[in-house]
Amino acid sequence: MTAGEPADNCRGDSCVTCSDEVVAVEVLRLLDDGLAAVATEAGEEVVSVALVSARPGDRVLVHAGESIGIVKE
């Protein structure tokens, strides 16, 4: 495996470890302690943005409550 390539067990629509899916959500506002309020299909939720440099208005990919990337248009 090289950088940028997924591991063999990281294919499909959900994580083989926890069965959670990655979803794209919009950052509404930043909160304290590396958290952000985001808009999801179910309503407003709080997720961690500690691993990404997200700003309000950004769309981030969230897996298991942790933002793991910013969606580039």
C-alpha positions in Angstrom: 0.0 0.0 0.0 1.3 3.5 -0.8 0.3 6.9 0.5 -3.2 7.8 -0.8 -4.3 4.3 -1.4 -6.9 2.7 0.9 -6.1 -0.5 2.7 -7.6 -3.6 1.3 -10.2 -3.8 4.1 -11.2 -0.1 3.6 -13.5 -0.4 0.6 -17.2 -0.1 0.3 -19.8 2.2 1.9 -18.9 1.6 5.6 -16.0 0.9 7.9 -15.2 -2.8 8.5 -14.1 -1.9 12.1 -17.2 -0.1 13.4 -19.8 -0.3 10.5 -20.1 3.5 10.6 -20.4 5.4 7.3 -18.6 8.6 6.3 -21.0 11.4 5.7 -20.5 14.9 4.3 -22.0 17.7 6.6 -21.8 21.5 6.6 -20.1 23.3 9.5 -22.5 25.8 11.0 -20.2 27.2 13.7 -17.1 26.3 15.6 -17.3 25.5 19.3 -14.7 25.2 22.0 -12.3 22.3 22.5 -12.0 21.4 18.8 -15.7 20.8 18.2 -18.2 22.2 15.7 -22.0 22.3 15.3 -22.8 20.8 11.9 -26.0 20.4 9.8 -26.9 16.7 9.1 -29.9 15.1 7.6 -31.1 14.4 11.2 -30.6 18.0 12.3 -27.9 19.8 14.1 -25.2 17.7 15.7 -21.8 18.3 17.4 -18.7 16.6 16.0 -14.9 16.9 16.4 -13.0 19.0 14.0 -9.7 18.6 15.8 -8.0 16.9 12.9 -9.0 19.4 10.2 -8.9 23.2 9.6 -12.6 23.6 9.1 -14.4 26.9 9.0 -18.2 27.7 9.1 -19.6 27.0 5.6 -17.1 24.2 4.9 -18.4 20.7 4.1 -16.4 18.1 6.1 -16.4 14.3 5.9 -17.3 12.8 9.3 -16.7 9.2 10.5 -17.6 8.1 13.9 -18.1 11.7 15.2 -14.6 12.8 13.9 -14.1 15.1 10.9 -11.5 13.4 8.7 -11.4 15.7 5.7 -12.7 18.8 4.0 -14.7 18.4 0.8 -13.2 20.3 -2.0 -15.6 21.5 -4.6 
